[in-house]
Amino acid sequence: MNTRVRMLKDVLWALALAGFVAGVFRLWFGLGATTNLSDAVPWGLWKILNMVAGVAISTSGFSMGFLVYVLGLERYRPLMKPAILVAFLGYGCSCLALLFDIGLPWRFWHPFLMWNEHSFLFEVFWCVTLYFTVTAIELAPTVFEKLKAEKATRLLHRITFWVVIVGISLSSLHHSSLGSLFLVTPQRLHPLWYSALLPLLFILSAMGGGLMFLVLVRILHAHWYDRKAVFGPTQLERELILVRSRSLADSVNAREVGRDMPMLTGVARVATGILSLYLALEIYHLGHAEAWSALLAGTWESWLFGTELLITAVIPILLVWLPAFRSSPTALTVAALSASAGLLLNRVDVGIFGYFRSAGEVYFPSLAEWALSLGVVAAAALVFLAFVEHAAVFSPPPGTNAVRRGVDVSFDSLSRVWHTALSSGPERTTLIAVLVVPLAWACMYPPYSSTHPAEVREASRMDVTGERLRLDGDRGGVLTEFPHAACQKRLGSDSSCVSCHHMSLPGDTTTPCARCHRHMTEETLIFDHAYHIQAVADSLGLEGARGSNQTCVSCHAAESARTTATAKACVECHGEWTKVYAEGSKDLARATSYLEAMHGTCLACHEDEAEKRNRPELRECSTCHTSLTPLGAPGPVLARRQ
């Protein structure tokens, strides 16, 4: 194994192990503690980058199958096996990332038995699952050839054509359906990315970008394993050929690129042809008045959209079709890298960035999200390298050996340990695990890194009758001995309850403060959206899923995004709160922090009493927090009691 490949594997192992730690934390602590997702931005890095973008960049399997098996372009057959391997690993990564992304991953089997044929997601689930199975069947002959299972290999070769046809159909269906998922958010998705052509744009960009990614994979494989296959002879080898050449043919061979360059250039031309059609449709979409005005608005979305089109289509098309770059491996590498990055950016723009403005907040993935996302990709890359090193994925011509085996022990002349004990894979991987796993654990452990405050605990009784309560929400010791019965009597007996218990749960009149004000220093979202949907549906006599959807217009303005800004005031339905809250207030969905609620309720009353009774000590903290009274001092509480 050469030095570059070994160092690459070290990095991949480190990322994969960090991703494993992040995956353990996600399953143990849940999505809330390990991600920065929210109700406003519920689709994050795992679902968009790993799943939606992952399947898009892995489309080379069905695209190459169409070119080779349907159109009969046999000159591209050497890329068929790597295309299938990329598709298998890409779809496998997507399924794995989606398993971590869903709220209840142990229910992954539900769509197999609980069908919802009206959902785009249901169709995507079945197509992705079946196509992943198809890629496994297509990859099986390569594995069986390595295992010398000749009968199984011959059987799979006989059915390959029909398996490829099924795979092409499945992949075409779910790529268009992935675009259709975003058609249900016309008010939320930014006009630059929202279009009725999204299904067609998704499948065209996936086909073009996926083929360019396959070209990039072949170039990177040649860079690490078989450089002459793409880049041709080295400069020194060219000079030696020119010196020793005795004919014009030898001089021409010295200037030629690698043997696979014509094939890769042909695939790149097909891919950029598809991307040209994609670019034309995007320009047609910009002809819409709203999209055109958004492009000229000078916002960060307009600049991002322009950058996306530039690297997805414009740069690859120019580098592949201009004569000055046509035969350059470097230009082809830049074009393939640009198209692949542009495809990923497009999916992230449509799935994440395009919703920031309507959501009213910006989402940035947590460290655990980055670690798991990159770890899944790194694990797939390790499997890919294992395949190409031990199976005939990239078939070299006769007399060559593209797979380099053996150990190069001349990596580090300063360390004899690196020469000997760490020269083989298991020892190096173990050392990486020893270093990476504890570091990843310390950096991503949710109780260390989480910004979510601790839950507040309810007040406890200080006597059997509950006349006195102990208020110590975070059990931090700065407590208050609250004379509940005496305070209630002073303010007007039972009629005074609404002064503190201003919002009670249904069927209750004295809901404890900690039920709503659940955090010491941060506000709490107390609005139960699902409960309100059902309550409104019941009040209107609506039934079923369609009935629930019809309830939206009861609270939100029609033909607008379903956000807090478009919702009517809570007091329009809950008129009993108008005594406590100003008319038209929309802030009832969130309860203030426990500290703010306690101080806001008590301090105003203490200020009034201090003025009326001429007792300034009532304003002091130690009036309520007896633990703050200096030891031995007859503080305000003692003076009052005397």
Protein Blocks (a to p, Z undefined) as FASTA:
>chain_A
ZZklmmmmmmmmmmmmmmmmmmmmmmmnommlmmccdfklmccfklmmmmmmmmmmmmmm
mmmmmmmmmnopaklmmmmmmmmmmmmmmmmmmmmmmmmmpmblmlmmmmmmmccfkbfk
lmmmmmmmmmmmmmmmmmmmmmmmmnopaklmmmmmmmmmmmmmmmmmmmmmmmmmmmmm
mmmmmmlpcfklgcfklmmmmmmmmmmmmmmmmmmmmmmmmmmmmmmlmnopafklmmmm
mmmpcbfklmmmmmpccfklmmmmmmmmmmmmmmmmmmmmmmmmmmpmklmmmmmnopak
lmmmmmmmmmmmmmmmmmmmpmklmmgmklmmmmmmmmmmmmmmmmmmmmmmmmmmmnop
acdddfklmmmmmmmmmmmmmmmmmmmmmccfbacdehiafbagdjdfklblmbmklmmm
mmpmklmmmmmmmmmmmmmmmmmmmklmpcbdcdddddddfbfnomaccddfkonopacd
ddfklmmmmnnpjmlmmmmmmpccehiabdcfklmmmcfkbccdfbdfklmmmmmmmmno
pgcjklmmmmmmmmmcghiacdfklpccfklmmmmlmmmpcghiaklmpccdfklmmmmm
mmmmmmmmmmmnopaklmpmklmmmmlpcghiacfklmmmZZ
